């Protein structure tokens, strides 16, 4: 009984146009009025065919709208499974995230993010897949699946990045094989036009931050002294076109102190333009949002998102993702009492993703 709906809808979709067409042919061949050449007869015939044509167009339009809505629901459900809602806190860090997709037809974006508490510290990934829509969604799935395993398995952040690189290469080879079955072989290297920018962060129990950056914008650090990039080192090339170097040392980025926040984003945020072609100033928006101190990750996210939507008038041309991490750890470490430098705090009960 559960399988009747689909065939029934398809039968109705095919049957109604057939019935409209049969009605028009029957009128033309069987109605005496349709055989006459007078003005009145012609007007009636034209009205009949106009009504039939209008009915057909309306039916086709409604069918296409239903299919489009179904595609949106399926794509949205798939993306919600991949980009699961983040918990409000992860191991003493307050978390807030939002994504806006440029592909309004399918509500699917090419940005990815995840925050996971591991025995190696809190590990964070943010990435930006070239393009958007369903092809980008497959790449997002491959990278997130790899990261969610490697973040727990690999003690070294460089090995996590290598796992992501291998997962991307494998996904692109398989996609090329599926898209070009006649070629009969899988290419040894991924498609040159495909690439992904990736930022990996590791925040340890002392608040120390280390990073590996492959072509992604550096996050902004919000502190009592203002807004500044987390690091200024040159990033590695994006994943995909070039092999990773043999040595992958992490970039030390200082410490995330209690009350400070990190704002990760994809380049769609800073590339967003208004009607006059002016770019959105993310540092200015962050400084404005952080004016009232202390602020929470959710407050920063809401304020910046509102400013961004006002700037673009809701017409984004690229996927936009914002991820805010705030240090809420409150309890002193023994190392702090020994005067080892920067004050660090901890939450007594870490909150990990279920």
N, C-alpha and C positions, 0 to 999 in steps of 0.2 A: 504493500500500500504506500510505502514511503517513496517508491520510484515513479509514481504516477504523475507528480506535478510537472517534472521536466518535459516528458513526452507530450503531456496535455498542452502545455504552453507552446511547445514547438508546433503541435497540430493546429492550434488556434492561429498562430502567427502565419502559417502557410494557408490555412483554410479561408481566412477573411479576405486576403487579396484575390484568391481564386473565386470566391463568391462575388466580390465586386466586379471582377472581369467578366464572369459568366452573366451577371445582371446586365452589363453594358452590351455584350454581344447578343443576348436574348432580345433586348429592346431594339437593337439595330436591325436584326433579322426577322423578328416576329411581330413587331408592333407596326400596324398600318401607318400610323402617324409618322414613323421614321422614314417611310418610303416616299412621303410627299415632299415637293420642292417649294412649297409656299413659305413665306416669311415666318408665319406662326409656327409651322412645323419645324423649321430650322432652329428657331429660338428654343423650342421645347427640347429638341435633340441636343443642342449645345448645353442647355441647363442640365440635362441628364448626365452627359459626359463630364461636365464640370464638377458635378456632385460626386461622380465616381472617382475622378482624379483627385479631388480634395480628400475624399475618404481614404484613398490609397496613401497619399502623402502623409496624412495625419497618423495612419496606422504604422507606416514605416518609421516615422519620427518617434512615436511612443515606444516602438520596439527597440530602437537604437538607444533611447534614453534609459530604458530599463536595463539594457546590457551594460551601458556605461556606469549606471549606479551599482550594478552587481560587481563590475570590475573594480570600482573604487572600494567597495566593501571588502573584497578579497584582498586587494593590495594593502589596504589599511590594516586588516587583520594580520597579514603576513609581516608587515613592518612592526606592528605592536608586539609580535612574538619575538622578533629579532632585537628590537630596541625596547627591552623590558623597562617598565617604570623603575627608576632608581629609588632605593630607600632614602628617607630623609636624612639618615645618619649612617656613616660607615666608619667604624673604628674611631669614633670621636671626631670625625669630620662631618660637618653639615654639607649636604649635597642638594643642588637644584639644577635642573636641566630642561631645555626646551629645544625643539627642532621645528623649523618652518621649511616646507618643501616647495621648490619652484615648479614642480610638476603638478599643477592643480588637477589635471585630468585623472591621475592615478593616486594622488596623495602619497607618493613614494619618493623619498629623497636618497641621495648618495652619501650622506654623512653618517658616521658611526661613532659611538662612544660607549664606554663602560667603566665602572668603578668597582673594584673587587678588593676585599680585605683578605690578605694571605699571610702566611707565616713569614714572608719576606717583607712585609709592609703593605700599605695600601697601594695598589697598582691601578693606573689609569691609562686608558687609550682614547685618543680622539683621532679620527681620520676623515679624509675627504676623497671620495671616489670620483674619478673623472666622469662627468655626465650625471644624469639622474634617470629615474624611471625604473622599469623592471630589470634591465640588464645590470644597472648599478646595484640593485637590491641583491642579486646573486653574489656579487663581489663582497658586499657588506656581510652577508651570511657566512661566506668563507672565512673572512678575516675575524669576525667576532667569535665564531666557533673555535678558531685556532687560539685566539687570545684567552678565552675563558678557560681553556685547558692549560696553556703554557704559563699563564700567570701564577698558577699554583705549582706547576711541575718544575719550572726552571728557577734556580736560585739567582742566576745572572740575568739582568735586564737585556743584555745583548743577545742572549740565547732566545729570549722571548721574541725579539725583533726578527731573528733568523727564522723562527717558526712561522711568523706572519709572512715573511718573504716567500718561504717555500709553499705555504698555503695559497698565496696569491698566484704564484707561477703555475701550480697544479690546476687551480680553478680556471685560469685563462687558457691553458692547454686543452682542458676538457671542454670549455665553451667553444673554442675554435673547432674542435672535432665535431661537436654537435651542430654547429652552424655551417660547416663545410664537410658533410659526410662523403661527398664525392672525391675529396682529395685523397682519402685512403690512408692518411697518416696524421699523427699528432706532431705539431711543430716542437722542436727542442727548446725554443725560447718563446716567451709570451709575446703577444701582439705589441708592437712598439708604441702604438697610440694609447695603450691602456696604462694608467699609472694611478697610484694612491699616495697622498700625503699622509704621514702617520706621525703622531707624537705619543711617546710613552713616558709616563711619569711614575716614580716610585717615592712614596713618602713614608719614611721609617717612623719608629716609635718616638724618636727624639725630635721629629718634625723636619729632619733633613730631607731635602728634595734632590733627586737625581733624574736626569732626563736623557732620552735619545730622540732626536728629531730628524725625520726624513721629509724635508720640504714643507713642513707645516708652520703656520705662524706661531711664534712664541706666546705663551699665555701672559696675561697682565697680572701683576701682584698689587693688591690693594692693601696699603698699610697706613700707619699714622702719618707717614711722610708724603703720601700721595699715590699716584698711579705710575708704575714703571714696568717695562718688560721683565719677565722672570729671568731671562738670559739674553745675551747679544751675540752668542757664538753663531758662526755660519752653520746652517743645517746640512745634513747629508742630502743627496738627491732623493726624490720620491721613489717609493718601491715600484718595481715593474720594469722600467727601461734599462736600468743599470744594475749590475751585481753589487751586493754589499761588500765593503772593504773587509779585509781579513781581520783587522783589529777594530773592535767596536767599544771604545771607552765611553762611559757615560759622562754627561756634562753635569758637574756639581752646581746646584742652583741655590745654595744657602739653606736657610731654614724657613719654614712656615710657622710663624709665632702665633700664640693664642690671640684671637681676634682678627688676624689677617686672613685675606681671601685670595684665592687664585681664580682667574677667569679664563677658561679655555674657550676657543671659538674657531669656527671655520672662516675662510676668507670671504665667504658671502656676506658676513657682517660688515667688514670694512669696505667691500666693493659695492655695497648697496647705495643707490643714488636716488635723489629726489627728482621732481619733475624738471628741474633746471640742470640736471646732470651733476650735481654736487655730491661728493662722496660722504658717507656717514662717518662721523668722527667717534669711534668707539672709546678712545681714551677720555675724551671730553664727557661723553655720556656716563662713563664709569666714575669720573671725578664728581660729577653732579649727583650721581646715585649715592656715593659714599660721603657726601657732605655732612649728613647727619650721622654722627658716630656714637655708639656702635651700630652697625647694620648687620642684617642677616643675609645669607645666600639667597633666600627667597625674595627679600626686598630688593637686592641688587638686580636679580633676574627680572622681576616685574618692572622695575623702573627703566632698565635698559631696553627691554623688549617693547615697552610702550613708546619710548623715544624712537626706536628703530621703525616701528610700524607707522608712526606719524611722519617720519622722514620719507618713507617710500610710499606712503598712502596705501599700504597693503599690496603693492605690486612688486614683489621680490622677483628678481631675474635669476637668482642662484639659490641653492639650498643654504640655509643658515642654521647653525647650531651653536648654542651657548651652554656652557657647563661651569657652574660656580662651586668651588670647594672652600669652606670656611673652617678654620681650626677652632674647635670648641673644647679641646682637651683642657681640663682644669686642675688636675692633681699633680703636685710636684713630683719630679723624679729624684731618686737618690743622687744622681749625678749633678742635679741643680744645686743641692745643698753643699756639694764639694766645690762650688764656684767654677764650674767647667765652661762658663761662657753664657750663651743665650738662654734665657728662661724657656723651658718647655713644660708642657702640661699634658695630662692624660686623663681619659675617661676611664672609670673603673670597670665598666662593662662594655667592651667593644661590640659594636653592632655590625654584623656581617650580612651580606645579601643572602636571603633564604634560597 
